[in-house]
Amino acid sequence: MSNYDPKTHTDVERIKVESNYLRGTITESLHDPVTGAVADDDFMLIKFHGIYQQDDRDLRSERRKQKLEPLYSFMIRARVPGGIATAKQYKILADLAKQYSNGSLRLTTRQAFQWHGVFKRNLKSTIAGINESLLDTIAACGDVNRNVMANPLPESSQIHTEVYQWAKKISDHLLPNTKAFHEIWLDGKKVETTAEPVYGDTYLPRKFKTAIALPPYNDVDVFANDLGFIAIVEDNQLLGFNIAVGGGMGSSHNDNETYPRIADVIGFCSLDKVLAVSEQVIKVQRDFGNRRVRKLARLKYTIDRLGIDAFKNKLEEYLGFKLQSARKFEFEHNGDRYGWLQTEDGNWHVTLYIHSGRIIDSEASSLFTGLVEIADYHDGEFRISPNQNLIISNISPDKKEHIEQLLIQHNISIGADESPSRLNALACVAFPTCSLAMAEAERYLPDFLTQFESLLAKHNLNEQAINIRMTGCPNGCARPFLGEIGLIGKALGKYNLYLGASHKGVRLNKLYRENINESQILKELDPLLADYASSREDNEYFGDFVIRKGHIQAVVNGLDFHP
């Protein structure tokens, strides 16, 4: 039975309920030679298939003058639970980037691969190629559970292996049931979809994100997710998971109804209850999420509208059992660990520094070419970290030296020559392809970091790691509200400056200065860094310092985010 109300629900709800379980007229749109775009309703539906329609904003004005439609192309995102792909898979994905997209791959903050600049005529070929690699794009976007995040190096311990396996199980369990993906993109046999047992015919009110963290590392930023599982380990045994609900980074400028939020820990579940908990949290959001106002449709708003206790009671009603009390845990860090690591099995793993996750050849580094050469030689895995970096994993001892030489030959960084702040920085794509971007992010962050590093040097803080997160808008794709310094695009060359998040990912930042340019940002940061250099406590992070010294108020509850 549909819970769609045409009188009060948004038009996106109509599109979903009329789509015949995500089919819509996508096939017809693909065969329309008149435009490089898809039909309006299909614009929304293709997201469920892992695809976003975009256009090159650098060329908009010129094409408008020439009376041409925008240069439409598509971003495709693969679903990669836990971020792990084999070297063979990576080579196929890189070949697709050379053949059909803009010659680059991008690693996302949710451990997925993205292709940018794919034209409509090449969509089916690209997706078929991804499928041949035994990966897919279904549910990588859209109003469903998306890529499930986990630590990408399960060889670190048996517990890491178990946690990664749970990420795969949750991902598989929460996949949509529809066969539309195979029919449209892989020319599969049409199989009628009669029901979506988890999602219903209107799916979720908005996107839904899940992650698993293994303390003491919070590399997945677990509290930024709608649903988080925090591993509880005793005597080297995985007992189960604490459950965190209601995280989310998206917000809107000058709209106090919207805000980022970190998740609340509401209890503990044993391993045999994990899939039930993940499914029933989804179903509570399905049934109680806001379908009237899309900007208020994430789980965080559902929880704040109902109240956390009422939400927990409703979840336990759906589950048919009570959650256990949450167990103790502590996070120490939420970044990556760069360079070489050898695990107990004798194999080697090397974490590379990839600026903003963009794998492309440049004057400084033949990164794209070098990684393809390594993939030809390597028989292990290529793994995406939650911070847009790449781990070449399970390198056998006899292959380590040659891979080291290839990294040097192609000037591929393992972080040794980068500043700690650069290694901890994240940026979203922003211009030229993101339709929401108000300012630069990925293309501008390196230049800003150079200026910021000069400030750090001035105050003898070169070796201090400070998390900087930069986005072109407040939608939150690079988790900017968890940055000790957050820079959120407001207009071309202008950003809102946020301060005070926890380096461990357990506290939001807060607006410090609004709508300022680079020189103003640096001018604001200069005295703060001077104060930090002279009066910080031992091992005190910058985000904690500005709270302690009263430069900014601490924000733990999203409802307290706005001034």
ABEGO torsion letter per residue (X at the ends): XBABBAAABBAAAAAAAAAGGGAEAAAAAAABAABABBBAAAAAAAAAAGBBBBBBAAAAAAAAAAGBBBBBBBBBBBBBBGGBBBAAAAAAAAAAAAAABAGBBBBBAAGBBBBBGBBAAAAAAAAAAAAAAGBBABGABEBBBBBBBBBABAAABAAAAAAAAAAAAAAAAABBABAAAAAAAAGBBBBBBABBAAAEAAEBABBBBBBBBBOABAAAGAAABABBBBBBBBGGBBAEBBBBBGBEABBBBGBAABBBBBBBBAEBBBAAAAAAAAAAAAAAAAAABBAABAAAABAAAAAAAAEAAAAAAAAAAAAGBBBBBBBBBBBABABBBBEBBBBAAGBBBBBBBBBGGBBBBBAABBAAAAAAAAAAABABBBBBBAAGBBBBBGBBAAAAAAAAAAAAAAGBBAGAABBAAAAABBBBAEOAABAABABBBAAAAAAAAAAAAAAAAAAGAAABBBBBBBBABAAGAAGAAABABBBBBABBGBBBBBBGBBAAGABBBBBABBGBBAAAAAAAAAAAAAAAAAABBBGBBAAAAAAAAGABBBBABAAAABX
